[in-house]
Amino acid sequence: MSRTAPSAMQQLVSSLDLEVLEQDLFRGTSPQVGWQRVFGGQVIGQALVAAQRTVSADRPVHSLHAYFMRPGDPAAPIIYTVDRIRDGLSFATRRVVAIQHGKAIFSLSASFQKEEEGLEYQASMPEVTPPEKLPGKEEMRAAFLTGAPDHIRSYWERERPIEVRPLALDHYVSDRKLDAEQKVWVRTTGPVPDDRIIQAAILAYLSDMTLLDTALFAHGRSVFDRDLQVASLDHAMWFHRPSRLDDWLLYSMDSPNTNGARGFTRGSLYQRDGRLIASVAQEGLIRDRANA
């Protein structure tokens, strides 16, 4: 009897369901999709799941700060060790280290808080074209994949757990210098479990998508430029409000600075109804090999 292969979304959810090896020790695997290194958002999401599974359920994550140290090997499992730094009356703090081949590849510190009432304010969501009026996946492929190099075609034709609909495609089809900001709609390509731990991990996963690209807009370059070495260095995220992730999210991003072979980017994630659910900041390596 033949079995239907799991979808990309099912593979993502499965990869976030870490194996428990011992108290505070977990093992994760990577979907085998042909990538040369593990996607950074996957490691963030898995490390967050490891941390959350050592915290009581009434304390959801409110922030994380992470560093990428070495590229992850998708063919090897990743071991996550959790340090229970503190359990206070309202807050809990955890530190997670991801290990492969005997070396640390990633570290994460996360803070968790019991939900409580307080002052309420948020910045308004930008007014943008709704996702239904933007080109879909097939239209986007037709718009800029004709004649594109093989590595670009391979990236965009691969099935993925998150669908991205940019408000503009200029960055993909032109080397013109643009304002260092972008807005994209994102959504999962399959159902998300009714589990706040997994929902937060998937939100962390998708927060690493398209973010560093924004730092290249002002230079007329892209992550597909083979003269560039581009990689996330650190990642910070603040979870403002819970979200079920059952509809499109608007990811609004900008980059105020690039220098020293690094680019700094910021992002805000909104539900379609305008609720600000998370804020993100990241610095990444942008090394021009042609000038090295």
C-alpha positions, 0 to 999 in steps of 0.5 A: 500500500502506498502512502502519501508523502507528508506535506511541507507543513506536516514536516515542519510540525513533526520537526517541532515535536522534539524527542525527549532524551532525558530531563532537559535534553531533547533531540530534533531532526530536519526535513530532508529537502535538499538544503545545504544547511539547516534553516535558522528559523527551524533551529529557533523554533525547535529551541523554543519548543525545548525551552517551553517544555520545561516551563509550566503551561501557564507561562507562555513565552514573551521574548527570546534572544538567540545567536547563530554560531555555526551552520547546522547540518540537515543530515544530522540530529540536533541536540538541545540542552536546557538550563533552568536558570530561574522560576520566579513568581511571575517569570521563568528564564531558560537558556538553550544550547543546540549541539551538532557533531560535539559543537554548539551551533546555536544558543537561545535565552527565553523568558516566560511570563504568567498572563496578566492585565496591564496597560494596552497600546499598539502601533497601527498596522500599515494600510496595504493591498490585501493578500487576495489581490496580490500574485499567488505562488504560480503567478509569482513564478511566472513573473520572475522565474522565466530564464532565472538561474537554476539555484533561484528556480530551485528555491522558489519551486520547492514546496515550503510550509509558509507561503509568502506574498510580497507587496512588491516584486521589484527586489526580485526582478531588478538590481535597482537600489530601493528603500530598505523596507518591505511588506509581505503577507505570510501564512502557513500552507497547512493547519496549525495544531491548537497548541500555543507552544507549537504556534509560538514556535511556528511564528518564530520559524517564519519570523526568520523569513525575508527579514535579512533580505530587507538589508540588501534593498538599499544596495540593489542586491539580493540573497540569491547573489552568489557574490554575497555570503548572507547568514543570520547572526542573531535574532530577537523576538517579542511575543505581544499577543497570542495568535492561532496562525489560521489566517494571513499575517502581515510582516512589515520590515525595515533596515536602518543600517548596514556596515561592517559586513553586517545588516540590521533589520526590524520587523512587526507581525500583524494579524489581518484584523490589525492586532500586533502579535510580535516584534522582531530584530535581527543582525546578519552577515552580509559579506561581499566575496568579490571584495574579499 
